[in-house]
Amino acid sequence: MKLKQRIIRIISLTLLCLLLAPLISSVFVPSYNIVYADGISERRAYQGLALTLLALYAIDRFSGDSAEAGEAGDAVLDYTSNDLEWLARAVHGEARGEPYEGQVAVAAVILNRVQDDEFPGDIYDVIYQQGQFSAVDDGQINLTPNETSYQAAKEALNGRDPSLGALYFYNPRTARTLWWLTTRETTVQIGDHVFAK
């Protein structure tokens, strides 16, 4: 999803530049006056088209219908208040005793999984995938998240990833599948959690 959004932005900006080039050149270079229907000149036609495209881009860029539209800016994915709630519950259950940076990283791992083809495609299903998160297995997912958990979840949803693209995290002292996790490429360690791809 993130790559798709970047490609769309690059294509949009390229098209915008291609459409603005004739407008800019018509301002600085004298040209023949070609008249279109109802007396609209070529210059005015390009100006209208460019302004329309700029307006559409601005509307698309600065409006949103996600749960946190005012804060979602470069959100990793569109999300609902329900997605935020489950992500905050997972952060609280898995990492409430960890540094704040580690809590954001745990949320980022879940979001990285949502965007990876090897895992389910939404937050709830990633969290409840069998045997993946101890907070689900031991019931801590049902605890009420604190404000720090919500904030960490929002930061991850808005694109912050201290895990450096990790798909897994574990505590080496308590991990049940340590033999397998240690075969994964470590990206960073934050607090008691090791993050890996």
N, C-alpha and C positions, 0 to 999 in steps of 0.2 A: 504494500500500500504506500509506504513512504516513497519508494522509487517511482511509483506511478504518479504521485503528486508532484514530484520534482520534474518529471518528464512533461507533465501537463503545464507546469509553470514555465519551463523553458520554451515549449512550443508557443504558449500564449505570448510571452515576451518577444519572441522572434517575430510572430505575426504582427504584433503591435509595432515593432520597429519597422517592419516592411511597409506597414500602412502609413506610418508617420513620415517616412523618408520623402515621399513625393510632396507631402504637405510642407515639410521643412524646406525642401529645395525650391518649392514654388514661392516661398517667402523671400528667398535670397537671390533667385535667378529669374530674370524676366522671361515670360513665356507667352506664347500665342494665347489669345483668349478664345477658348473653345466653349461654346454655349450649349448647355443641355436643355432639357425640357423646362419650360416656364422661365427661361432666362437664368438658370443656375450655372455658374461658371465651374470649370474643372477645379479650380482652387477651392471654391465654396463646397463643392461635392466632397473633396478630400477632407476638408475641415470638419464637415458634418459627420462623415464616416469615422474619422479619428476621435472626435469628441464622443460619439456614440459608443465606440469601443472602449474608450477610457472610462466612461460612466458604467458600462457593463462590468468591466474589470474591477472598478472600485466597489460596486454593489456586491459582486461575488466575493471579493477579498475581505470586506469589512462587515459583512452580515453573515449570520449563521443561525442554525436552528438546533445546535447542540445544547446540552443542559447548562453549560457554562459559556454561552456565546460571547459574553464580554471578556472572558479570560482565555478562550480556547485558541486564539491566534493561530499558531502553527500546530494545532493538536495532531497527535500521532494518528488518531482515528476519531471518527464521530462517536460520541458516547452519550448515553442517557444518564439520568440521575440514578437509575438502578445499577448501571455499570459502575458508576462512581461508588455506590454503596458496597457492592461486592468487592471491588478492588480495595477499598478502605478496610473492609473486614479481613481480607486476606493479609494485608499489610499488618494490621493489628495482631492477628493471630500468629503470624510467622515472625514478625520483627519488632514488636513493641519495645523490647529491651535493648534494641540496637541503636546506634547513632542515627540521627535523622537522615543523613546521606545514605545509609544502609537501607532505611525504610523506602526511600525513593527508588533505590536500586531494585528492591524486591518487587515493587510495583512495575518497574520497567521490564523486569524479566517476564512477568505475566503478559505485558503488552507485546514484548518481542515474540512471545509464543503465539499470540493472536495473529501476528503478521507472518508467521512462519508456516509453510504448508504442511509440516510434520505434526502440527498441533491443531486442536479445534479452532474455529474461526471467531469465537466471541469470548469475552472475559469470563462469564459464568461457566461456560463449558471447559475452559482452560483450568479454572480453579477446581472444578469438580471432576476433572479427569482422574480416573481411578489410580490411587497410590502416588499421586504427584505431590501433594502438599500435606504435611503433618497436621496443620491447623484444621483441615477437613477431617482427617482420620480421628483426631482426639477431641473434636467438637469446639475448639477455640474459634473457629470461623463464626460461631454463633454469639461471641462476645460483642458488646457494643463498642464500636471503634471510637477512639478519642479524636480530638481535633487535629493532632499531629498526624494521625493516620490518614485523615481526609486530605490534609494539606500535601502530604507525600504522594498520595494517589493523584491529586490534581496536577502536581508538578510533572509526574510521569506522563499523564494524559496530555499535557501540554508540550511534550517532546523531550523532557530532560531524562537522560539515561546514564547515571553514574556507573551502571554495570558494564558499560562499554559493549553493548550488544549481546550480553549473556542470555542464554536460554535456560540456565540452571543456576541454582545457588544451594549451598549446603553448609552446615556446621560440621567441621571435621571430627569434633568430639561426639556428636550425636547421630550422624548420618547412618542410615541402615544399609545403604548401598555404596559405601565409601570406595570399595574396590572398583566399581564402575565409574563413579564420579571423578576419581583421580586420573582416569584415562582421558578426560575432557580437557581442552585447552583453557587454562585459567586466564581470566581477563583482569581481575582485581580482587583484593580482599578488603572488606570494609567491616570493621568490628569483628564479630565471630563468624561472619559468613564469607565463604569463598564463592566467587561468581565465575561461571565457566560457559564456554560455547559447546 
